[in-house]
């Protein structure tokens, strides 16, 4: 930023020391530049003037010109209000103030023309505007309002310190007056010209004070493109930098471990998607560069098999492997799965978790260090400094969004030469989010399920369908199937009128009495051993119905479970609903997901349920989830290690701009990987400025 843009905000006319502290705290605005880059969230057309006769109640906002004919105080105490009567010759409009009366009343004058702006409200045939915006109707006043008026998000603290939207607009005007001529281009002239973008200064002026709708549109596009372009350029530059700096183990051979497994132990034919991903991973690991790959695949798509085959390549090249999972249940499940797949192959696999006994832990530490241990599976226990390897070749991190970046870094530092890294997630990530949060990783997607899997049938029932639902459960149990019933809460909540686990468990016990039926319960407040015991009973078929909270969302594989019932389904997010549904449909039988809800559904709740009923596609669901919730709330982004502070663009809406920005950034990096050409000087300077603010977590996935 230039000297003017770096000026402390407290020196701007209308701010001062006290208000500057509020702007620092509430908006992270410290300088003039910060203020200018605090963008409006909406615009209102202030060019149209209504007559009072034309007003109707469904208008969002109106603007009228008129004169005050009189005013009076009405009511007493808390109900006291100031009412002014405005006329334009076509009718009468009441202007009402409940607050700040002692400040407003002295400023109101009769027989002077005002411009009045606000939301009209009708009561007994009379229109009024509560707390209107008012300006005397003078030529310079009209000009100051601008062609289109910008509105800014504010907080209660800002408003209580007289920093509401209109004041922020006035501060923007003052800041831009000072900054004119000092806003220098932040993109190369050749790129601005090639893309037909408006200049930066023009864009910043018109984003706050648009001359016309066309210039506003161009200003928005310029600023959105630049923001997304620099994110992509930064990520692609980091990727090039990593490839240059970090050499990886070269896994040049595919030998006995891999071939013996592929030809003698592979329990099913790989899907085309699995074959494609294994080839991508083999190419990475043989390239001499450290692999840093994200593997996305829906629940049940076969990610564990791909992970195992990747580890066997490492074993063929004399290296050890480690696989980290966020929970003991999931780590145990990976152990069982790998041992089942490997059969009698001479591969030593061990499990290290917080529950591992001290005696076993010492053996694992010793065998990991002397190389006798081939694959170590574990939870956060793997991060302990005492856990060392003779030659760690690949680290696989499952459900990676559950680990913070600093935790992943500790795994990465266990070797002098960084191991290859494969991070896996069953939480589908929207394309635009993946490009932004994981844009410096290579991404593989398993986008098909193994053959023979039947799509899960999803239906939505209101409360009045319970009788039919319970008959259906009895029928499924009679056919040898098992049932999940998931609740959003453990205990009754006074604030939330949702079904809760304890009451549900008692209710189901009455409807499905022992000894004919056996029912289990698991939730997050149980001790790990008790929870694991209940899970094992369900997995072994000793209980037919498992009543649970979302602790079963990740890492439970019971092929015989065919029905997932989600109580108060309106309480859950789309991603969570999809994860829960993925607990069934793992066997050959037809599986069902039943979403139960109350009759009162909000707009977003209804959309979530309709989306779940309409599709089983995790990526389609992830896109819908981002449209509903916005990218900042999608699970895992806060831990991703990429700064996620978009000032103007919206990943849910600006996917096309993002893709174009990435294409342009890709072309530039392909031509000039380290941005050393003179024409790219500005780009390099901008990246250096960005790098000062953010750590490079790209090297560690």
ZIPE-V65144 format. One record per residue. RES is the residue in one small letter. BURIAL is 1 if it has 9 or more other C-alpha atoms within 8 Angstrom, else 0. D_FIRST is the distance of its C-alpha to the first C-alpha in Angstrom with 1 decimal. Layout:
RES&BURIAL&D_FIRST, RES&BURIAL&D_FIRST
This chain:
x&0&0.0, x&0&3.8, x&0&6.6, x&1&8.0, x&1&5.8, x&1&6.1, x&1&9.7, x&1&12.4, x&1&14.0, x&1&17.4, x&1&16.9, x&1&16.7, x&0&20.2, x&0&22.2, x&1&20.6, x&1&21.6, x&0&22.1, x&0&24.5, x&1&22.7, x&1&19.4, x&0&21.3, x&1&22.6, x&1&19.2, x&1&18.0, x&0&21.3, x&1&21.9, x&0&18.7, x&0&16.3, x&1&14.2, x&1&12.8, x&1&10.0, x&1&9.8, x&1&7.3, x&1&10.0, x&1&12.6, x&1&11.6, x&0&11.6, x&0&14.9, x&1&17.2, x&1&20.9, x&0&23.7, x&0&26.2, x&1&27.1, x&0&30.3, x&0&31.9, x&1&32.5, x&0&34.3, x&0&37.7, x&1&40.0, x&1&43.1, x&1&46.3, x&1&47.6, x&0&50.6, x&0&48.2, x&1&46.7, x&0&47.6, x&0&46.6, x&0&44.8, x&1&42.0, x&0&38.7, x&0&37.4, x&1&38.9, x&1&38.2, x&1&41.1, x&1&41.9, x&1&44.7, x&1&46.2, x&1&47.1, x&1&50.9, x&0&51.2, x&1&49.9, x&0&51.6, x&0&51.2, x&0&52.8, x&0&53.7, x&0&53.6, x&0&51.7, x&0&49.2, x&0&50.3, x&1&49.7, x&1&47.6, x&1&46.8, x&1&47.9, x&1&47.2, x&1&49.0, x&1&47.2, x&1&49.1, x&1&48.4, x&0&52.0, x&0&52.2, x&0&52.2, x&1&51.1, x&1&47.9, x&1&47.6, x&1&44.3, x&1&44.4, x&1&42.5, x&1&43.3, x&0&40.5, x&0&39.1, x&1&42.3, x&0&42.4, x&0&39.0, x&0&39.7, x&0&43.3, x&0&42.9, x&0&40.2, x&0&42.6, x&0&44.7, x&0&47.7, x&0&48.2, x&0&44.5, x&1&42.9, x&1&40.1, x&1&37.8, x&1&38.3, x&1&36.4, x&1&37.2, x&1&39.3, x&1&43.0, x&0&45.6, x&1&49.3, x&0&52.1, x&0&55.7, x&0&54.8, x&0&52.4, x&1&48.7, x&1&46.2, x&1&42.4, x&1&41.5, x&1&38.6, x&1&37.6, x&0&34.5, x&0&35.9, x&0&34.9, x&1&37.2, x&1&37.8, x&0&36.4, x&0&34.8, x&0&31.4, x&1&31.6, x&1&32.2, x&0&29.4, x&0&27.0, x&1&28.1, x&1&26.8, x&1&28.6, x&1&27.7, x&1&26.7, x&1&24.0, x&1&25.0, x&1&22.9, x&0&24.2, x&1&25.1, x&0&27.2, x&0&30.3, x&0&28.6, x&1&26.0, x&1&28.9, x&0&31.0, x&0&28.4, x&0&28.3, x&1&25.0, x&1&26.5, x&1&25.1, x&0&26.0, x&1&24.3, x&1&21.0, x&1&21.4, x&0&21.9, x&1&18.8, x&1&16.8, x&0&18.6, x&1&17.7, x&1&13.9, x&1&14.0, x&0&16.2, x&0&13.8, x&1&10.8, x&0&13.1, x&0&12.7, x&0&9.0, x&1&8.0, x&0&8.2, x&1&10.3, x&0&9.4, x&1&13.2, x&1&15.7, x&0&17.6, x&0&20.8, x&0&19.9, x&1&18.8, x&0&22.0, x&0&24.1, x&0&23.3, x&0&23.5, x&0&20.3, x&1&19.0, x&0&15.8, x&1&12.5, x&1&12.7, x&1&16.4, x&1&16.0, x&1&13.8, x&1&16.3, x&1&19.3, x&1&18.5, x&1&18.9, x&1&21.3, x&1&23.1, x&1&25.2, x&0&27.6, x&0&28.1, x&0&27.5, x&1&24.0, x&1&23.2, x&0&24.6, x&1&22.5, x&1&19.3, x&1&20.2, x&0&21.2, x&1&18.0, x&1&15.8, x&1&18.5, x&1&19.0, x&1&15.4, x&1&15.4, x&1&18.9, x&1&18.4, x&1&15.8, x&1&18.1, x&1&21.0, x&1&19.4, x&1&18.5, x&1&22.0, x&1&23.8, x&1&22.0, x&1&23.1, x&1&26.5, x&1&26.8, x&1&25.6, x&1&28.2, x&1&30.9, x&0&30.3, x&0&30.3, x&1&32.8, x&1&36.3, x&1&38.6, x&1&42.4, x&1&44.2, x&1&46.7, x&0&48.8, x&0&52.0, x&1&53.2, x&1&56.4, x&0&59.1, x&1&57.1, x&1&55.3, x&1&58.3, x&1&60.8, x&1&58.7, x&0&58.0, x&0&61.6, x&0&63.5, x&1&61.5, x&1&59.1, x&0&60.4, x&0&59.2, x&0&57.9, x&0&54.1, x&1&52.4, x&0&50.8, x&1&47.4, x&1&48.3, x&1&49.5, x&0&46.3, x&1&44.2, x&1&46.5, x&0&46.1, x&1&42.3, x&1&42.5, x&1&45.1, x&0&43.0, x&1&40.0, x&1&42.2, x&1&43.9, x&0&40.8, x&1&40.1, x&1&36.7, x&1&36.1, x&1&36.7, x&1&34.1, x&1&35.6, x&1&35.5, x&1&39.0, x&1&39.2, x&1&42.6, x&1&44.3, x&0&46.8, x&1&49.9, x&1&48.4, x&1&49.4, x&1&46.3, x&0&48.5, x&0&50.7, x&1&47.7, x&1&46.5, x&1&50.0, x&1&50.4, x&1&47.1, x&1&48.4, x&1&51.7, x&1&50.0, x&1&48.4, x&1&52.0, x&1&53.4, x&1&51.1, x&0&52.1, x&1&49.2, x&1&49.0, x&1&47.2, x&1&45.8, x&1&45.1, x&1&43.3, x&1&43.8, x&1&42.5, x&0&46.0, x&1&49.5, x&1&51.0, x&1&48.8, x&1&49.2, x&1&53.0, x&1&52.9, x&1&51.2, x&1&53.8, x&0&56.7, x&0&55.2, x&1&54.7, x&1&58.1, x&0&59.8, x&1&58.1, x&1&58.9, x&0&62.5, x&0&64.5, x&0&61.9, x&0&61.6, x&0&58.0, x&0&57.6, x&1&55.2, x&1&54.5, x&1&52.8, x&1&50.8, x&1&49.8, x&0&49.9, x&0&53.5, x&1&54.7, x&0&57.5, x&0&57.0, x&0&59.8, x&0&58.3, x&1&54.8, x&0&56.1, x&0&57.7, x&1&54.5, x&1&52.5, x&0&55.2, x&1&55.6, x&1&51.8, x&1&51.6, x&1&54.7, x&1&53.9, x&0&56.9, x&1&54.6, x&1&53.2, x&1&51.2, x&1&49.9, x&1&48.9, x&1&47.4, x&1&45.1, x&1&42.6, x&1&45.5, x&1&44.4, x&1&41.2, x&0&43.3, x&0&43.1, x&0&46.9, x&1&46.7, x&1&46.5, x&1&47.6, x&1&49.4, x&1&47.4, x&1&45.0, x&1&44.3, x&1&42.8, x&1&41.3, x&1&41.7, x&1&39.9, x&1&41.5, x&1&39.8, x&1&36.7, x&1&34.6, x&0&36.9, x&1&35.6, x&1&32.3, x&1&30.2, x&0&31.0, x&1&34.7, x&1&34.4, x&1&32.8, x&1&35.9, x&1&38.1, x&1&36.0, x&0&36.5, x&1&40.3, x&1&40.7, x&0&39.7, x&0&39.0, x&1&37.2, x&1&39.6, x&1&39.1, x&1&37.6, x&1&38.8, x&1&37.4, x&1&39.5, x&1&39.2, x&1&41.7, x&1&39.1, x&1&38.2, x&1&34.5, x&1&33.4, x&0&32.3, x&1&28.8, x&1&28.4, x&1&29.8, x&1&27.4, x&1&24.5, x&1&25.8, x&1&28.0, x&1&26.4, x&1&26.6, x&1&30.3, x&0&33.2, x&0&34.9, x&1&38.6, x&1&40.4, x&1&44.0, x&0&44.6, x&0&48.4, x&1&50.9, x&1&54.0, x&0&57.0, x&0&59.5, x&1&56.9, x&1&57.6, x&0&54.7, x&1&54.6, x&1&56.0, x&1&53.8, x&1&55.3, x&1&54.4, x&1&57.1, x&1&57.2, x&1&59.1, x&0&62.4, x&0&62.6, x&0&63.1, x&0&66.9, x&0&66.4, x&0&63.6, x&0&65.8, x&0&68.6, x&0&66.2, x&1&65.2, x&0&68.9, x&0&69.6, x&1&66.7, x&1&68.0, x&0&71.5, x&0&70.2, x&0&68.9, x&1&65.2, x&1&62.8, x&1&60.5, x&1&57.1, x&1&56.5, x&1&53.0, x&1&52.0, x&1&48.6, x&1&49.8, x&1&52.2, x&0&53.6, x&0&54.1, x&0&51.1, x&0&51.8, x&0&48.5, x&0&48.6, x&0&51.7, x&1&51.5, x&1&54.3, x&1&54.2, x&1&55.5, x&1&58.3, x&1&60.0, x&1&59.6, x&1&61.2, x&0&64.2, x&0&64.5, x&0&64.5, x&1&67.0, x&0&69.4, x&0&69.0, x&1&69.3, x&1&71.8, x&0&72.8, x&0&74.7, x&0&74.2, x&1&70.4, x&1&68.1, x&1&64.7, x&1&61.9, x&1&58.7, x&1&55.4, x&1&52.3, x&0&49.5, x&0&51.2, x&0&54.1, x&0&54.5, x&0&53.5, x&0&57.1, x&0&58.5, x&1&55.8, x&1&56.5, x&0&60.2, x&1&59.9, x&1&57.8, x&0&60.3, x&1&63.1, x&1&61.4, x&1&60.7, x&0&64.3, x&0&65.6, x&0&67.1, x&1&65.2, x&1&65.0, x&1&62.4, x&1&59.3, x&1&57.7, x&1&54.1, x&1&50.6, x&1&47.6, x&1&48.4, x&1&50.1, x&1&47.0, x&1&46.3, x&1&48.8, x&1&52.2, x&0&54.3, x&1&57.7, x&1&59.0, x&1&61.9, x&1&59.7, x&1&59.7, x&1&58.6, x&1&55.3, x&1&55.6, x&1&52.5, x&1&53.3, x&1&51.0, x&1&49.0, x&1&46.8, x&0&45.4, x&1&43.8, x&1&40.7, x&1&41.3, x&1&40.2, x&1&42.6, x&1&45.4, x&1&45.1, x&1&45.1, x&1&48.2, x&1&49.9, x&1&49.4, x&1&51.8, x&1&54.7, x&1&55.5, x&1&55.9, x&1&59.6, x&0&61.7, x&0&62.7, x&1&61.1, x&1&58.6, x&1&57.4, x&1&54.5, x&1&55.4, x&1&52.8, x&1&54.4, x&1&52.9, x&0&53.9, x&0&54.5, x&0&51.5, x&0&48.5, x&0&45.0, x&0&43.4, x&0&41.1, x&1&44.1, x&1&46.3, x&0&43.7, x&1&43.4, x&1&47.2, x&0&47.7, x&1&45.2, x&1&47.1, x&1&50.5, x&0&49.3, x&0&47.9, x&1&48.1, x&0&45.1, x&1&42.5, x&1&39.6, x&1&40.6, x&1&40.8, x&1&37.3, x&1&35.8, x&1&37.7, x&1&36.6, x&1&32.9, x&1&33.6, x&0&35.3, x&1&33.2, x&1&29.7, x&1&28.0, x&0&26.8, x&0&30.4, x&1&32.0, x&0&33.7, x&0&32.0, x&1&28.4, x&0&27.4, x&1&28.8, x&1&27.6, x&1&24.9, x&0&22.3, x&0&19.5, x&0&20.8, x&0&18.2, x&0&18.2, x&0&16.5, x&1&18.4, x&1&20.7, x&1&24.1, x&1&26.0, x&1&29.3, x&0&28.7, x&1&26.2, x&1&28.2, x&0&28.7, x&1&25.0, x&1&24.5, x&1&27.4, x&0&26.2, x&1&22.7, x&1&24.5, x&0&26.9, x&1&24.2, x&1&22.5, x&1&26.0, x&0&26.8, x&1&23.8, x&1&24.5, x&0&28.2, x&0&27.6, x&1&25.1, x&1&25.3, x&0&23.0, x&1&20.6, x&1&21.9, x&0&22.5, x&0&20.4, x&0&19.9, x&1&18.0, x&1&15.6, x&1&12.5, x&1&14.1, x&1&14.7, x&0&11.2, x&1&10.1, x&1&13.3, x&0&12.8, x&0&9.7, x&0&12.0, x&1&14.9, x&0&13.7, x&0&14.0, x&0&17.4, x&0&20.7, x&0&22.4, x&1&25.4, x&1&26.1, x&0&28.5, x&1&30.7, x&1&31.0
